[in-house]
């Protein structure tokens, strides 16, 4: 994992809001003004491609790093039939940014989980460096925009499972320095069915100080609610749809969607048959529902390609995003709301994380607390 040692990166953090209260700083991060796209043909698919050309998809979860582990050779820039995600299909689908999932071994924990996450970070960096014409690493909203302006797809490392911390805040800081930007708060003793423990709350505060975004997909309702109360930055649900439409355990009930929206968070609806249904219309139903319940500023997209999940008809790989956007246009979605769905909402959350971190670092030193200190 020599690449990890050669490429420590703490990210570019915005400044200038040290004196603003955090809620005001977050509210100041409105998406860029939306300019409607001219559309002489008025065909939904043509309109969808035009909207996506201006406001590409920021995809909340992609499993490509794991899918590439066992391939002896691949070329993502030329095109790779062994996986669902490659540069030609990302460009055809107008994908501008991806969160690359750093999955852990099924039964892994402790130092094994830490080591597996380090290997995944190393692999992500190796893959991106091997495809410089198509991919570029990004660690914040500004770098994602820079990558897009250079014609590259921005790759943000994360989410990783909370087990990657090994219950140590020093490892959280090290993973952040190596590029981790999203952490899933589930599967550990300090973020369980009963909610966050005292150590779990300290983890969230340290994530705020660093600029690591909390992912609440798969977290218990109590963990989610306590995170909303403790965190000064908005949270993501990188792989959650509406439980009212499909009773999957990772999907969110309406009361939690309301609380997520009130906290400025973002529910990224997965394009999986299991969570949303077998057709593009089913996915659109979930997007309609989340937008209605949580608000247009709290809904996003999560392709979940190359994670082993089955995908709805007409949405088999990232090149298919225009078909989904065309369905939303047929349903009367305003182009401004689609711009929020695809790009603007993710940018808002990433910017808020950076501003929160900048403010917290002026008031808070790195935490030295341990799980033994706080949870006994």
C-alpha positions as CSV (number, residue, x, y, z in Angstrom):
1,X,0.0,0.0,0.0
2,X,2.8,2.3,-0.9
3,X,0.4,4.6,-2.7
4,X,-1.2,5.5,0.6
5,X,2.1,6.8,1.9
6,X,2.8,8.7,-1.2
7,X,-0.5,10.5,-1.5
8,X,-1.6,11.9,1.9
9,X,-4.3,14.4,1.1
10,X,-6.3,16.4,3.6
11,X,-8.6,18.0,1.0
12,X,-9.3,21.6,0.2
13,X,-11.4,23.2,2.9
14,X,-13.3,26.5,2.3
15,X,-12.7,29.3,4.8
16,X,-14.1,32.6,5.7
17,X,-17.1,31.5,7.8
18,X,-15.3,31.1,11.1
19,X,-17.6,33.6,12.8
20,X,-20.9,32.3,11.4
21,X,-23.0,30.0,13.4
22,X,-23.1,26.6,11.8
23,X,-26.8,26.6,10.8
24,X,-26.3,30.0,9.1
25,X,-23.3,28.7,7.3
26,X,-25.2,25.7,6.0
27,X,-28.1,27.9,4.9
28,X,-25.7,30.1,3.0
29,X,-24.8,27.2,0.7
30,X,-27.6,27.4,-1.7
31,X,-27.1,25.7,-5.1
32,X,-25.8,27.8,-8.0
33,X,-28.6,29.7,-9.8
34,X,-30.3,27.4,-12.3
35,X,-30.5,28.4,-16.0
36,X,-33.2,26.5,-18.0
37,X,-31.9,24.5,-20.9
38,X,-33.2,25.4,-24.3
39,X,-35.1,22.5,-25.8
40,X,-36.4,22.9,-29.4
41,X,-37.5,19.3,-29.8
42,X,-39.3,19.0,-26.4
43,X,-38.7,15.2,-26.4
44,X,-38.2,13.9,-22.9
45,X,-35.1,11.9,-23.6
46,X,-33.5,14.8,-25.5
47,X,-34.5,17.2,-22.7
48,X,-33.1,14.8,-20.2
49,X,-29.7,14.7,-21.9
50,X,-29.6,18.5,-22.2
51,X,-30.4,18.9,-18.4
52,X,-27.8,16.3,-17.5
53,X,-25.2,17.9,-19.7
54,X,-25.6,21.1,-17.5
55,X,-26.2,19.3,-14.2
56,X,-24.6,15.8,-14.2
57,X,-25.3,13.0,-11.8
58,X,-23.5,12.8,-8.5
59,X,-23.9,9.1,-7.7
60,X,-24.1,8.2,-4.1
61,X,-22.7,4.6,-4.1
62,X,-20.6,2.6,-6.6
63,X,-18.9,-0.7,-5.9
64,X,-16.4,-0.6,-8.7
65,X,-13.4,-0.9,-6.4
66,X,-14.5,-4.2,-5.1
67,X,-15.6,-5.5,-8.6
68,X,-12.1,-4.8,-10.0
69,X,-10.2,-6.6,-7.2
70,X,-10.4,-10.0,-8.9
71,X,-9.9,-9.0,-12.5
72,X,-6.4,-9.7,-13.9
73,X,-6.6,-6.8,-16.4
74,X,-9.1,-4.0,-17.2
75,X,-9.2,-0.7,-19.1
76,X,-12.0,1.5,-17.9
77,X,-11.2,4.3,-20.4
78,X,-11.5,2.0,-23.4
79,X,-14.5,0.2,-21.9
80,X,-14.8,-2.9,-19.7
81,X,-17.4,-5.6,-20.3
82,X,-16.7,-7.4,-17.0
83,X,-18.2,-4.6,-14.9
84,X,-21.2,-2.3,-15.2
85,X,-19.2,0.9,-14.7
86,X,-16.6,2.3,-17.2
87,X,-15.7,5.7,-18.5
88,X,-17.6,5.5,-21.8
89,X,-20.8,4.5,-20.0
90,X,-20.3,7.2,-17.3
91,X,-20.0,9.8,-20.0
92,X,-23.0,8.5,-21.9
93,X,-25.0,8.7,-18.7
94,X,-23.7,12.2,-17.8
95,X,-22.2,11.1,-14.5
96,X,-20.0,13.8,-13.0
97,X,-19.1,12.3,-9.6
98,X,-19.1,9.0,-7.8
99,X,-18.9,7.9,-4.2
100,X,-16.8,4.7,-4.3
101,X,-17.9,2.3,-1.6
102,X,-15.1,0.8,0.5
103,X,-16.7,-2.5,1.5
104,X,-15.5,-4.6,4.4
105,X,-15.2,-8.4,4.8
106,X,-18.5,-10.0,5.8
107,X,-17.2,-11.1,9.2
108,X,-14.4,-8.7,9.5
109,X,-13.8,-6.5,12.5
110,X,-11.1,-4.8,14.5
111,X,-7.7,-4.6,12.8
112,X,-8.9,-6.8,10.0
113,X,-11.5,-4.2,9.1
114,X,-9.0,-1.4,9.3
115,X,-6.6,-3.2,7.0
116,X,-9.3,-4.0,4.5
117,X,-10.3,-0.3,4.3
118,X,-6.7,0.8,3.8
119,X,-6.4,-1.7,1.0
120,X,-9.6,-0.4,-0.6
121,X,-8.4,3.2,-0.4
122,X,-5.1,2.1,-2.0
123,X,-7.0,0.3,-4.8
124,X,-9.3,3.3,-5.4
125,X,-6.2,5.6,-5.9
126,X,-4.5,3.0,-8.1
127,X,-7.5,2.7,-10.4
128,X,-7.9,6.4,-10.7
129,X,-4.3,7.0,-11.4
130,X,-4.4,4.3,-14.1
131,X,-7.2,6.2,-15.9
132,X,-6.2,9.8,-15.8
133,X,-8.2,10.8,-19.0
134,X,-11.4,9.7,-17.5
135,X,-11.2,9.8,-13.7
136,X,-9.9,12.2,-11.1
137,X,-9.8,11.9,-7.3
138,X,-11.8,14.6,-5.4
139,X,-12.0,15.3,-1.7
140,X,-14.6,18.1,-1.6
141,X,-17.2,20.0,-3.6
142,X,-14.7,22.3,-5.3
143,X,-12.5,19.5,-6.5
144,X,-15.5,17.7,-7.8
145,X,-16.4,20.8,-9.9
146,X,-12.8,21.1,-11.1
147,X,-12.8,17.5,-12.2
148,X,-16.1,18.0,-14.1
149,X,-14.8,21.2,-15.8
150,X,-11.7,19.2,-17.0
151,X,-13.9,16.5,-18.5
152,X,-13.2,13.9,-15.8
153,X,-15.5,12.0,-13.5
154,X,-14.8,12.9,-9.9
155,X,-14.2,10.0,-7.5
156,X,-14.7,10.6,-3.8
157,X,-13.6,7.7,-1.5
158,X,-16.4,6.4,0.7
159,X,-18.6,5.4,2.2
160,X,-16.6,3.0,4.5
161,X,-18.2,1.0,7.3
162,X,-17.8,2.2,10.9
163,X,-15.9,-0.9,11.7
164,X,-13.0,0.6,9.7
165,X,-12.3,2.8,12.7
166,X,-11.4,-0.1,15.1
167,X,-13.1,2.1,17.8
168,X,-10.2,4.5,17.6
169,X,-10.5,8.2,16.7
170,X,-6.8,8.3,15.7
171,X,-7.7,5.9,12.9
172,X,-10.6,8.1,11.8
173,X,-8.1,11.0,11.4
174,X,-5.7,8.8,9.5
175,X,-8.4,7.5,7.1
176,X,-9.5,11.1,6.5
177,X,-5.9,12.1,5.8
178,X,-5.8,9.3,3.2
179,X,-8.9,10.5,1.5
180,X,-12.0,9.0,3.3
181,X,-14.9,11.4,3.1
182,X,-18.0,9.3,4.1
183,X,-18.5,6.9,7.0
184,X,-21.5,4.6,7.5
185,X,-22.7,4.7,11.1
186,X,-23.8,1.1,11.6
187,X,-22.5,-2.4,12.6
188,X,-20.6,-1.3,15.6
189,X,-21.3,-1.2,19.4
190,X,-21.3,2.5,19.6
191,X,-23.9,3.0,16.8
192,X,-26.6,0.3,17.3
193,X,-30.3,-0.2,17.7
194,X,-30.3,1.9,20.9
195,X,-28.6,4.8,19.1
196,X,-25.3,6.5,19.6
197,X,-23.4,5.9,22.8
198,X,-21.3,8.6,24.3
199,X,-18.3,7.4,22.3
200,X,-20.5,7.4,19.2
201,X,-21.4,11.0,19.8
202,X,-17.7,11.8,20.1
203,X,-17.1,10.1,16.7
204,X,-19.7,12.3,15.1
205,X,-18.2,15.4,16.6
206,X,-14.8,14.4,15.3
207,X,-16.2,13.7,11.9
208,X,-17.6,17.2,11.9
209,X,-14.2,18.6,12.8
210,X,-12.6,16.7,9.9
211,X,-15.3,17.1,7.3
212,X,-16.2,13.4,7.1
213,X,-19.9,13.1,6.2
214,X,-22.1,10.6,8.1
215,X,-23.9,8.0,6.1
216,X,-27.1,6.7,7.8
217,X,-28.2,4.0,5.3
218,X,-28.6,0.8,7.4
219,X,-28.4,2.7,10.7
220,X,-31.1,2.3,13.3
221,X,-33.7,5.0,13.6
222,X,-32.3,6.0,17.0
223,X,-28.8,6.3,15.6
224,X,-30.2,8.5,12.8
225,X,-32.1,10.7,15.2
226,X,-29.2,11.1,17.6
227,X,-26.9,11.9,14.7
228,X,-29.3,14.7,13.5
229,X,-29.2,16.1,17.1
230,X,-25.4,15.9,17.6
231,X,-24.0,16.7,14.1
232,X,-23.5,20.2,13.0
233,X,-23.3,19.1,9.3
234,X,-26.0,17.4,7.2
235,X,-26.0,13.6,6.8
236,X,-26.4,11.4,3.8
237,X,-28.3,8.2,3.3
238,X,-26.3,6.8,0.4
239,X,-28.6,3.8,-0.3
240,X,-32.1,4.4,1.0
241,X,-35.5,4.6,-0.7
242,X,-39.1,5.0,0.7
243,X,-40.3,2.3,3.1
244,X,-43.9,3.4,2.5
245,X,-43.6,2.1,-1.0
246,X,-41.3,-0.9,-0.4
247,X,-40.7,-2.3,3.1
248,X,-37.0,-2.9,2.7
249,X,-35.0,-2.5,6.0
250,X,-32.6,0.0,4.5
251,X,-35.5,2.2,3.3
252,X,-36.6,5.1,5.4
253,X,-40.1,5.5,7.0
254,X,-41.9,8.8,6.3
255,X,-41.3,10.2,9.8
256,X,-37.5,9.7,9.4
257,X,-37.6,11.2,6.0
258,X,-39.3,14.3,7.5
259,X,-36.6,14.5,10.1
260,X,-33.9,14.0,7.6
261,X,-35.2,16.9,5.5
262,X,-35.5,19.2,8.5
263,X,-31.9,18.4,9.4
264,X,-30.7,19.4,5.8
265,X,-29.8,15.8,5.1
266,X,-30.0,13.9,1.8
267,X,-31.7,10.6,0.9
268,X,-30.0,9.1,-2.2
269,X,-32.5,6.6,-3.7
270,X,-30.8,3.4,-5.0
271,X,-31.4,2.0,-8.4
272,X,-31.9,-1.5,-7.2
273,X,-34.8,-3.8,-7.9
274,X,-34.8,-5.0,-4.3
275,X,-35.2,-1.6,-2.7
276,X,-37.1,0.3,-5.3
277,X,-38.8,-2.2,-7.7
278,X,-38.2,-3.8,-11.1
279,X,-39.0,-0.8,-13.4
280,X,-37.8,2.7,-14.0
281,X,-41.3,3.8,-13.1
282,X,-40.9,2.3,-9.6
283,X,-37.7,4.2,-9.1
284,X,-39.4,7.4,-10.2
285,X,-42.2,6.6,-7.7
286,X,-39.7,6.6,-4.9
287,X,-38.1,9.8,-6.0
288,X,-41.6,11.4,-6.2
289,X,-42.3,10.2,-2.6
290,X,-39.0,11.3,-1.1
291,X,-39.2,14.7,-2.8
292,X,-42.8,15.2,-1.4
293,X,-42.0,14.0,2.1
294,X,-38.4,15.3,2.7
295,X,-38.4,18.1,0.2
296,X,-36.7,18.7,-3.2
297,X,-33.4,19.7,-1.5
298,X,-33.2,16.3,0.3
299,X,-33.4,13.8,-2.6
300,X,-30.5,12.3,-4.6
301,X,-29.5,9.3,-6.7
302,X,-27.5,6.2,-5.9
303,X,-26.8,3.9,-8.8
304,X,-25.3,1.1,-6.6
305,X,-23.7,-0.3,-9.8
306,X,-21.1,-3.1,-9.4
307,X,-22.3,-3.8,-5.8
308,X,-23.9,-7.2,-6.8
309,X,-27.4,-5.8,-6.7
310,X,-30.0,-6.4,-9.5
311,X,-31.2,-3.3,-11.2
312,X,-34.5,-2.2,-12.6
313,X,-35.5,-2.6,-16.3
314,X,-33.9,0.1,-18.5
315,X,-31.4,1.0,-15.7
316,X,-28.8,-1.7,-16.1
317,X,-25.7,0.5,-16.0
318,X,-24.7,4.2,-15.5
319,X,-25.3,5.1,-19.2
320,X,-29.1,4.7,-18.5
321,X,-29.5,7.8,-16.2
322,X,-31.1,9.8,-19.1
323,X,-34.0,7.3,-19.2
324,X,-34.7,7.9,-15.5
325,X,-34.6,11.7,-15.9
326,X,-36.8,11.5,-19.0
327,X,-39.4,9.6,-16.9
328,X,-39.3,12.4,-14.3
329,X,-39.7,15.0,-17.0
330,X,-42.8,13.2,-18.2
331,X,-44.2,13.4,-14.7
332,X,-43.8,17.1,-14.7
333,X,-40.6,17.6,-12.6
334,X,-39.2,21.1,-13.1
335,X,-35.8,21.2,-14.6
336,X,-34.6,23.2,-11.5
337,X,-35.7,20.3,-9.2
338,X,-33.9,17.8,-11.5
339,X,-30.7,19.9,-11.2
340,X,-31.0,19.7,-7.4
341,X,-31.6,15.9,-7.6
342,X,-28.6,15.1,-9.8
343,X,-25.9,17.6,-8.7
344,X,-27.0,20.5,-6.5
345,X,-28.0,18.6,-3.4
346,X,-24.8,16.6,-3.2
347,X,-22.8,19.8,-3.7
348,X,-24.7,21.4,-0.8
349,X,-23.9,18.6,1.6
350,X,-20.2,18.5,0.7
351,X,-19.8,22.3,1.0
352,X,-21.6,22.2,4.3
353,X,-19.2,19.5,5.6
354,X,-16.2,21.6,4.6
355,X,-17.6,24.8,6.2
356,X,-18.5,22.9,9.4
357,X,-15.1,21.5,9.6
358,X,-13.4,24.9,9.1
359,X,-15.5,26.4,11.9
360,X,-15.0,23.4,14.3
361,X,-11.2,23.4,13.9
362,X,-11.1,26.9,15.3
363,X,-12.9,25.8,18.4
364,X,-12.0,22.1,19.0
365,X,-8.7,20.2,19.2
366,X,-8.5,16.6,17.9
367,X,-10.3,14.4,20.4
368,X,-8.2,12.0,22.5
369,X,-11.2,10.2,24.0
370,X,-11.4,6.4,23.9
371,X,-14.3,4.0,23.9
372,X,-13.2,2.9,27.3
373,X,-13.2,6.4,28.7
374,X,-16.7,7.2,27.5
375,X,-18.6,3.9,27.4
376,X,-16.7,1.9,30.0
